[in-house]
């Protein structure tokens, strides 16, 4: 009689997978290498914040990606009559998101997460307990049902009958077997903490895991981005044994250590429901190496107030309108952000580029995907870029070469590990290291960098490729002396960015460790638009200002009204003289207007300095100061990047007790 709204007996489990199958077709190399994240809404059915938070986060991601992929350029080329409707849809959805305080920049960020990760959502693994609003599944606690730290049973030491008794545990077990997650969040209730390993009785309250460095830093980032409100502080974080309590058969330690700590993993042969094969709890060396963090969302398992508000949801850092639901939506999104570093070239010679990532867009044709033309007489090119998906950036650089020298460079994949050996390094303008806001409570979520390079060795019409790189979070490989067991970091998360020899493959998924991470390539064409003095973008992705298609005029049928076919017209001498005078006056007016425009532009100091820098090898860097000038920058050397709307809710909006409705 449970879940009567579903055909059949019992309560089925729903599993949602978010992936951009156009950019990453199923079973393609780029699809197999996508970084994977799991959001588990609950395993205890009466702990209700998690299921709501993960579903709202999923909806927000999908709506932002759906909005950003509009207007679709294929509509313009295949069905021009529908283009106006397509543009209007894109404007309407952006306006709708802005009504909830989600800025255009934040929409692009959310769309990037959708199109560059695989996010798996299990909102209610304990579906029966959720329907009944009970902690257990038919009397069994699912978070004591995983095969970690169970003792052997004398009658059958080769397996244990006390694990995998619940459908909740079996569901999550099957999901983990199909993937190689690097990050996972499992949401609970009854406290307000973020916990990580160790959390099993076999480990003492003072034991720390081999991945304590990355666990502590990521948990701290979650706490800061989640924030607090009023008398509710940001989440405490630390190992589960001292912060929460130890449990046998917990999902957290099992997902973290099940593949590399076989002494504490025993196969299961439960007697509940239909038989569950023993081999389903026999694991390879790759599946269970996940930073799987416990989030105790709220002191009340079913809070009735302080749920939060949709407004300003992505601002973080204890904004007005924060609450139990809204801050855990941000935690889920941050897990998707931090699972892999990313870089994006944002400006070329002060020309702001459209974003690298557009959902539902193929990344084939790499040379045309992101492309600019620089004037033929340019001597230097200035590149500005951002780094995300990380906490600390040790170094970030720009690299360039002729496309013909690096033919194996792709848009959808990270380049070969030795790609720098075939390219030249640019000259830094900004600092080369920094940190993102997730490493501290600042406002810029990404770190900004700039560099230049000389192009005098290249010829007009040459096609150059430019990529930027970053080496990040190298301290995740560090360990104190008291880790247990005495092993180097074991998680995919730490090794993927600190160990180039790390390689794991399971279920068709691949994780390849590397030290340096790269952007999508930028193509620079030298002098492809003769006579121009500006850098212009030639990319064919999705700008709003794509020129309308050109159509030859067509004759109307005689029964449709006026014939529009051009007719020959004989001009009189007087008409010709008058027309010539008007034409001359227009030319003079245009010349004067152009002169005024050029003079106005040339008064802009920064642009003038940049042009001098590009055209003159002896000119000072546009990032350097002239005598008598002062520059006021943050201590880290970066300008803060605006992080969307900062307006606050109006006085008549409830900031605390708002039931979380439909997010934009």
ROVOMAR-541240 format. One line per 2 residues: for each residue x negated, y negated, z of C-alpha. Coordinates in steps of 0.02 Angstrom, whole numbers, plus 32768, in hexadecimal, padded with zeros to 4 digits. Example, Ala and Ser with C-alpha at 12.3 -4.5 7.8 and 13.67 -1.06 7.14 Angstrom:
2
7D99,80E1,8186  7D54,8035,8165
This chain:
664
8000,8000,8000  7F69,7F8C,8001
7F52,7F09,7F78  8000,7F23,7F2D
7FDD,7E9C,7EAB  7F65,7F15,7E54
7F9F,7FA8,7DEB  7F67,804D,7E37
7F36,8081,7EE7  7EC5,801E,7F5A
7E63,7F7D,7F46  7DE9,7F76,7EB3
7D47,7F15,7EB8  7D2B,7E88,7E3D
7C7C,7E64,7DFD  7C56,7DC7,7D98
7BB9,7DB5,7D2E  7B8B,7D09,7CEC
7B17,7D0D,7C55  7B05,7CA9,7BB5
7B12,7D36,7B35  7AF8,7CC1,7AA1
7A50,7C82,7ADE  7A24,7D2D,7B25
7A7B,7DB8,7AC3  7A94,7E59,7B22
79FA,7ECB,7B22  798E,7E44,7AD3
78E2,7E20,7B1B  791B,7D7A,7B64
79B4,7DCC,7BB2  794D,7E56,7C01
78D7,7DD5,7C4D  795D,7D61,7C95
7942,7D41,7D4F  79D0,7D8E,7DB2
7A2F,7D4E,7E4B  7AB7,7DA2,7EB3
7B3E,7D49,7F17  7B99,7DBF,7F8F
7C31,7D64,7FD6  7C51,7DDC,8066
7C3E,7E8C,80AA  7CA7,7E63,8143
7D59,7E43,810B  7D86,7DC1,818F
7CF2,7D4F,8168  7D42,7CDD,80E8
7CCC,7C4D,80BD  7C5D,7CB3,8049
7CDF,7CF2,7FCC  7D25,7C43,7FB4
7C78,7BF5,7FA4  7C37,7C6F,7F21
7CD4,7C64,7EB6  7CD5,7BA7,7EBD
7C1C,7BA4,7E8F  7C3B,7C18,7DFC
7CCB,7BAE,7DBE  7C64,7B0F,7DCC
7BD6,7B5D,7D68  7C48,7B9B,7CDE
7CA9,7AF9,7CCD  7C09,7A92,7CC5
7BBE,7B05,7C41  7C60,7B04,7BDD
7C5F,7A46,7BE2  7BA8,7A2F,7BB5
7BB3,7AA2,7B1D  7C31,7A26,7AD3
7C36,79E1,7A50  7BFF,7A7B,79EF
7B97,7A4E,7958  7BDA,7AE4,78F7
7C88,7A95,78FC  7C43,79FB,78A7
7BF3,7A5F,781C  7C7A,7AE3,7804
7D1B,7A85,782A  7CFB,79C9,7821
7DB3,799F,7836  7DAC,79E7,78E8
7D12,7982,791A  7D72,78F0,7967
7DD4,7969,79D5  7D32,79BE,7A07
7CE3,7918,7A3A  7D7F,78E8,7A9B
7D7D,798D,7AF9  7CC9,7971,7B2A
7CEF,78C3,7B6B  7D8B,78FC,7BC8
7D32,7989,7C23  7CA2,7916,7C54
7D1E,7896,7C97  7D74,7920,7CF8
7CD1,7958,7D49  7CA5,78A3,7D72
7D49,7893,7DD1  7D00,7911,7E4B
7C58,78B8,7E57  7BFD,7931,7DE2
7B8D,78C5,7D76  7B53,78E8,7CC5
7AA4,7910,7D05  7AEA,798C,7D82
7B54,79DD,7CFA  7AB7,79F9,7C92
7A63,7A48,7D29  7AF6,7ABF,7D46
7AFA,7AEB,7C8D  7A40,7B13,7C92
7A5F,7B8F,7D20  7AE7,7BE6,7CBC
7A7C,7BF3,7C1F  79D5,7C27,7C6D
7A06,7CA3,7CF6  7A72,7D3D,7D11
7AE2,7D21,7DA8  7B45,7DB4,7DEE
7BD4,7D8E,7E65  7C29,7E0E,7ED5
7CA6,7DA0,7F32  7CF6,7E26,7FA0
7C90,7EC7,7FA6  7CFF,7EFB,8039
7D9E,7EDE,7FD6  7E0B,7F44,804B
7DCC,7EE6,80E4  7DE5,7E41,808A
7E9A,7E6C,8060  7EBB,7EA2,8113
7E4E,7E16,815D  7DEF,7E98,81C1
7D34,7EA4,81DF  7D24,7F5E,81B5
7D57,7FC3,811D  7DD2,8041,8164
7D75,8042,8209  7CC3,8048,81C4
7C4E,7FB2,81CB  7C03,7F9E,811B
7B6C,7F41,815E  7B36,7FDD,81BD
7B4E,804B,8123  7AAD,8034,80C0
7A20,80B6,80C5  799C,8054,8124
7956,8083,81D0  79CB,8118,81E7
7983,81AE,8243  797D,825B,81FB
7A09,82D1,822B  79CC,8377,826F
7A45,83E1,820B  7A12,8394,8164
7975,8329,8171  7970,830B,80B5
7A0B,829A,80B8  7A7F,823D,812F
7B3D,8242,8133  7B51,819E,8193
7B29,8126,8102  7B84,80F6,8063
7C2A,8122,80B2  7C7F,8082,8076
7CB1,804A,7FC8  7C64,7FA1,7FF5
7BB6,7FEB,800E  7BC5,805A,7F74
7BFC,7FC6,7F0B  7B65,7F5F,7F3D
7AF2,7FF5,7F2A  7B2B,800D,7E75
7B17,7F53,7E50  7A65,7F53,7E94
7A3B,7FEF,7E2F  7A6D,7F97,7D8D
7A02,7EFD,7DAC  795D,7EBE,7DF0
7993,7E2A,7E5A  7910,7DB1,7E99
7986,7D4F,7F09  7A26,7D81,7F60
7A9B,7D2F,7FDD  7B10,7D94,804A
7B91,7D27,80A3  7BD4,7D4B,8151
7C26,7CEB,81E0  7C21,7CDA,829D
7B82,7C72,82AD  7B2C,7BE7,824C
7A80,7C27,8218  7A1E,7C64,8181
79C1,7D06,81A9  793F,7D6D,814F
78D2,7E06,8170  78B5,7E58,81E2
7960,7E88,8226  7956,7F42,824D
7937,7F94,82F9  7895,7FE4,82BD
7846,7F36,82BC  7829,7ECE,8358
7867,7E1D,8375  77B9,7DDD,834E
77A0,7E43,82AE  7797,7DDF,820D
77A3,7E26,815F  771C,7E23,80D7
7785,7D9C,807E  779C,7D2A,8113
7750,7C94,80B9  77CA,7C93,8028
785C,7CC5,8097  783F,7C35,810E
7829,7BB4,8083  78C3,7BEB,8020
792F,7BF5,80BD  78F4,7B46,80ED
7926,7B07,8041  79D2,7B55,8055
79E6,7B01,80FE  79B4,7A54,80BF
7A1F,7A5B,8023  7AB4,7A9C,8083
7AA5,7A10,8101  7B19,79EF,8192
7B9F,7974,81CB  7BD1,7920,826D
7B9F,7991,82FD  7B7C,7A23,8287
7AC2,7A2A,825E  7A71,7A7E,81C7
7A5F,7B39,81D6  79DA,7B80,8248
796F,7C00,81ED  78F5,7C8A,821A
78DF,7D48,8227  7982,7DA1,8252
7946,7E09,82E5  7928,7D75,835A
79A5,7CFF,8307  7A3B,7D74,82F4
7A27,7E29,832E  79DD,7ECA,82E6
7A4B,7F47,828B  7A32,7FF5,8242
7A6E,8008,818F  7A73,7F4E,816B
7A80,7F13,80B7  79FA,7E8D,80CE
7964,7EFA,80FC  799D,7F83,8084
79A0,7F0D,7FEE  78F7,7EC2,801D
7894,7F60,8046  78F1,7FF6,7FFF
7877,800B,7F6D  77D2,7FF7,7FC9
77F3,8036,807B  782A,80EA,8057
7806,8124,810A  78A2,80C9,8144
7913,80F5,80B1  7974,8199,80B0
79ED,81D5,8029  7AA5,81D5,8055
7B27,8260,8041  7BC8,8218,8089
7C65,827F,809F  7CE2,81F1,8086
7D46,81D7,7FE5  7D06,8233,7F4C
7C57,827F,7F54  7BCB,81FF,7F3E
7B2F,824F,7EF0  7A92,824F,7F5A
7A2A,8210,7EC8  7A8B,816A,7ECB
7A29,813E,7F69  7981,8176,7F28
7927,80DA,7EEB  7897,80B3,7E77
7809,803D,7EA0  785D,7FA4,7E55
7916,7F94,7E7F  7915,7F5D,7F35
7895,7ED1,7F4A  7911,7E43,7F61
790C,7DA7,7FCD  79B8,7DD2,8011
79E9,7D51,8092  7A74,7D59,8111
7ADC,7CB8,811A  7B47,7CAB,81B7
7BB6,7C22,8172  7C1A,7BE4,8208
7C39,7C06,82BF  7CED,7C2E,8295
7D04,7CC0,8220  7D9B,7C6A,81D2
7D81,7BAF,81EE  7E1B,7B42,81DC
7DC6,7A98,81D5  7D25,7A48,819A
7D2C,7AAB,80F9  7CE5,7A1C,8093
7D15,79BB,7FFA  7CF8,79C6,7F3F
7CBA,7914,7F3A  7BFE,78FD,7F2B
7BEA,79B9,7F3B  7B3B,79C0,7EF1
7AEF,7930,7F50  7AC1,799E,7FE5
7A60,7962,807D  7AF3,7946,80F2
7B5E,78DB,807E  7C0C,78A2,80AD
7C8B,7929,8084  7C16,79B7,80B4
7C60,7A52,8103  7C59,7B0F,8112
7C8E,7B33,805F  7C34,7AA6,8007
7B8A,7AC5,8055  7B91,7B7E,802C
7BBD,7B57,7F78  7B1A,7AF5,7F75
7ABB,7B87,7FC2  7AF9,7BFA,7F38
7AC8,7B7D,7EB2  7A1C,7B63,7F00
79FC,7C1F,7EFA  7A1C,7C16,7E3F
79A8,7B80,7E30  7915,7BC6,7E92
7912,7C74,7E44  789C,7C3A,7DBA
7834,7B9D,7D94  7867,7B33,7CFE
7821,7A9C,7CA3  786E,7A21,7C29
7821,7999,7BBD  788D,78FF,7BDB
7836,786E,7B80  77C2,7859,7AEA
7778,77AA,7AD9  7807,776C,7B49
788A,77BC,7AD9  7901,781C,7B4A
7920,78CA,7B07  79C3,7929,7B0E
79B8,79BE,7B82  7960,7A61,7B55
79EF,7AD2,7B85  7A9A,7AD2,7B33
7B0A,7B66,7B60  7B48,7BDB,7AD7
7ABF,7B9F,7A61  7A44,7C14,7A0E
798D,7BF0,7A31  7955,7C30,7988
78FB,7BB8,7913  7886,7B7D,799C
782D,7AF8,7934  78D1,7A9C,7917
7921,7AB5,79C2  78CB,7A20,7A15
7877,79AD,7997  783B,78F8,7987
77E0,788F,7907  7756,7815,7939
7718,7787,78CB  768D,77B3,7853
7617,7730,789E  762B,776D,7951
758B,779B,79AB  75D4,77E0,7A4C
7672,7833,7A89  76B5,7820,7B3A
7718,78B1,7B83  7783,78AB,7C21
77CE,7948,7C6E  781E,7992,7D09
7801,7A33,7D6B  788D,7A8E,7DC7
78B4,7B3B,7E0B  7829,7B2F,7E8B
77F4,7AD9,7F2D  773D,7AA8,7F1B
76E5,7A83,7E76  762A,7AA1,7E81
7605,7A5F,7DD3  7663,7A30,7D35
7617,7A11,7C88  7642,79ED,7BD3
7600,7A59,7B44  7604,7A3C,7A88
75CE,7A8E,79E5  7604,7AA2,7930
7697,7B18,791F  7631,7B81,78A6
75B5,7BA7,7933  7639,7BF1,79A7
76B7,7C4D,7938  76ED,7CC3,79C3
7734,7C37,7A30  77F0,7C4E,7A4D
787B,7BE1,7A93  78D8,7C65,7AF5
7844,7CB9,7B4C  77B0,7C87,7BB6
7713,7C82,7B46  7686,7D03,7B4F
761C,7CF7,7BEC  7584,7CB5,7B8C
75DD,7C31,7B23  7574,7BA2,7B6C
74D9,7BEA,7B18  7522,7BBD,7A6E
7554,7B0A,7A9C  7508,7A65,7AD4
752B,7A13,7B7C  756E,7962,7B89
7530,78D7,7BFB  7593,78BB,7C9D
75E4,7812,7CBD  7644,783C,7D5C
760C,78A9,7DED  7602,7960,7DBA
764F,79AB,7E58  76EB,798A,7EBE
7786,79D8,7F09  7841,79E0,7EE9
78C4,799E,7F5F  78EC,7A4F,7F9A
7844,7A50,7FF2  7877,79B4,8053
7911,7949,8068  78EF,78D0,7FD9
7968,789F,7F4F  790E,78D8,7EAF
7932,7990,7E91  78A5,799F,7E12
77F0,7965,7E0F  77BD,78EC,7D84
771A,78ED,7D23  76CD,7895,7C8C
7635,78A9,7C1C  75F6,7874,7B70
7591,78BE,7AE3  7535,787D,7A49
757A,78A9,799D  74F8,7852,792F
74B2,78FB,78FB  7556,792B,78A8
7599,78FA,77FE  7640,78B3,77C8
76C7,7938,77B9  7669,79AA,7832
76DD,7A06,78AB  769D,7A0F,795D
76E2,7A77,79EB  76E1,7A32,7A9C
7706,7A94,7B3B  76F2,7A65,7BF1
76BD,7ADE,7C79  76C5,7AE8,7D36
7678,7B57,7DBB  76EA,7B5B,7E52
7701,7BA2,7F03  7658,7BF8,7F0D
765F,7BF6,7FCB  76E4,7C7E,7FC2
7654,7CF8,7FB2  7610,7CC3,805C
762C,7D2D,80F8  7609,7D1E,81B2
75AE,7DAC,820A  7645,7DF8,8262
76AF,7E32,81CF  76FE,7EDE,81DC
76DA,7F4E,8183  762C,7F19,814E
7652,7EFE,8096  7644,7E6B,801D
76E6,7E11,7FEB  775F,7E93,7FA7
77EE,7E2B,7F60  7808,7E0A,7EA7
7825,7D53,7ED4  7778,7D35,7F1D
7718,7D9E,7EA0  776F,7D5F,7E04
7719,7CB6,7E19  7677,7CE4,7E74
7640,7D8B,7E29  7626,7D99,7D6C
760A,7E55,7D7F  76B9,7E6F,7DC6
7725,7ED1,7D4C  77C6,7F2E,7D72
7849,7F79,7D00  78ED,7FC8,7D37
7995,7FE0,7CE5  7959,7F85,7C4B
792B,7EEB,7CB0  7878,7EA9,7CB6
7817,7E3C,7D31  776B,7E03,7CF8
7702,7DA0,7D72  76A6,7D05,7D37
764B,7C6F,7D80  7680,7BEB,7D02
772F,7BC3,7CC5  7756,7B66,7C24
77DB,7AF8,7BD7  783B,7B14,7B36
77C7,7AD8,7AAB  77D4,7A29,7A60
77AB,7A0F,79A8  7757,796A,7978
7755,793C,78C0  76D5,78B7,7894
7714,7831,781F  77AA,7893,77DF
7810,77F1,77DD  77A2,7779,777E
77AE,76C1,77A7  77F4,76DA,7857
779D,7692,78EF  7801,76F6,796E
77FF,77A8,79A9  78A4,77F6,7975
78F7,789B,79A0  791B,7914,7913
7964,79A3,797A  7A01,79F5,793B
7A4D,7A27,79E2  7AE7,79C7,7A1A
7AD6,7909,7A1B  7B78,78A6,7A1E
7B3B,7834,7993  7B23,78B7,790B
7B4A,785D,7866  7BF1,7887,7818
7BE7,7901,7786  7BDD,78AE,76DD
7C67,78D6,7662  7C76,78A2,75AC
7D17,783F,758E  7D9E,78A8,753E
7E2D,7879,74CC  7EDD,7883,7511
7F64,78D0,74A7  7FC8,784D,7449
8062,7878,74AF  8005,7854,7554
7FF9,7799,753A  7F63,772C,750D
7ED8,777B,74A9  7E36,7762,7509
7DBE,7788,747B  7D43,76FB,7465
7D65,7692,73CA  7CE9,762B,7365
7CFF,7571,7388  7CC5,74E6,7315
7C80,7451,7379  7C88,739F,7336
7BEB,7330,733F  7C39,72C8,73CB
7C63,7364,742E  7BB3,73A6,7417
7B65,7303,7454  7BD7,72FD,74ED
7BB4,73B2,7516  7AF8,7396,7507
7B04,7300,757D  7B64,7362,75FE
7AEA,73F2,75F0  7A55,737B,7608
7AA5,732A,76A0  7AC3,73D6,76EE
7A0E,7407,76D2  79CF,7365,7724
7A43,737D,77B9  7A0C,7431,77CE
7956,73FD,77C6  796D,7379,784D
79CD,73F2,78BA  7947,7476,78A4
78C0,73FA,78D0  791A,73C9,7971
7932,747F,799F  787B,74A8,7984
7844,7412,79EA  78B6,7446,7A78
7873,74F6,7A76  77BF,74BD,7A74
77DD,745A,7B12  77FC,74F9,7B72
7758,7511,7BCB  775C,75CB,7BE7
7788,75F4,7B35  76FF,7580,7AF6
767E,75D2,7B65  76B7,767D,7B2E
76A9,7651,7A76  75FB,760C,7A90
75CE,76AB,7AEC  760F,7716,7A5D
75BB,76B4,79D2  7516,7681,7A24
749E,76FE,7A6E  7450,7677,7ADD
74F5,7638,7B23  7516,7655,7BDE
758A,76E0,7C13  763F,76A5,7C24
763C,76F6,7CCF  75A8,768D,7D0B
75B7,75E2,7D5D  7577,753F,7D16
751C,74BF,7D81  7594,7466,7DF4
761E,74E8,7DE5  7666,754F,7E72
76C6,75EF,7E66  773B,7632,7EEC
774F,76EE,7EDB  777B,7777,7F57
76EB,77CA,7FB0  76F4,7862,7F3E
76D5,77F4,7EA6  777B,7817,7E50
7810,77AA,7E2C  78AE,77F3,7E77
7923,783A,7DF7  79D9,7804,7E0B
7A3D,7894,7E4D  7AEA,7869,7E0F
7B75,7803,7E5C  7B57,77BB,7F08
7C05,7772,7F23  7C5B,77AE,7FC0
7D0E,77EF,7FD0  7D94,776A,7FE8
7DDC,774B,8093  7E79,77AE,806E
7E17,784C,8041  7E06,78CF,80C9
7D4B,78F3,80D8  7D55,7984,8151
7DF7,79E7,8150  7E10,79F2,8094
7E45,7A9E,8058  7DCA,7ACA,7FCE
7E31,7AC5,7F30  7DFE,7AD5,7E7D
7D52,7A8F,7E5A  7D38,7A36,7DB6
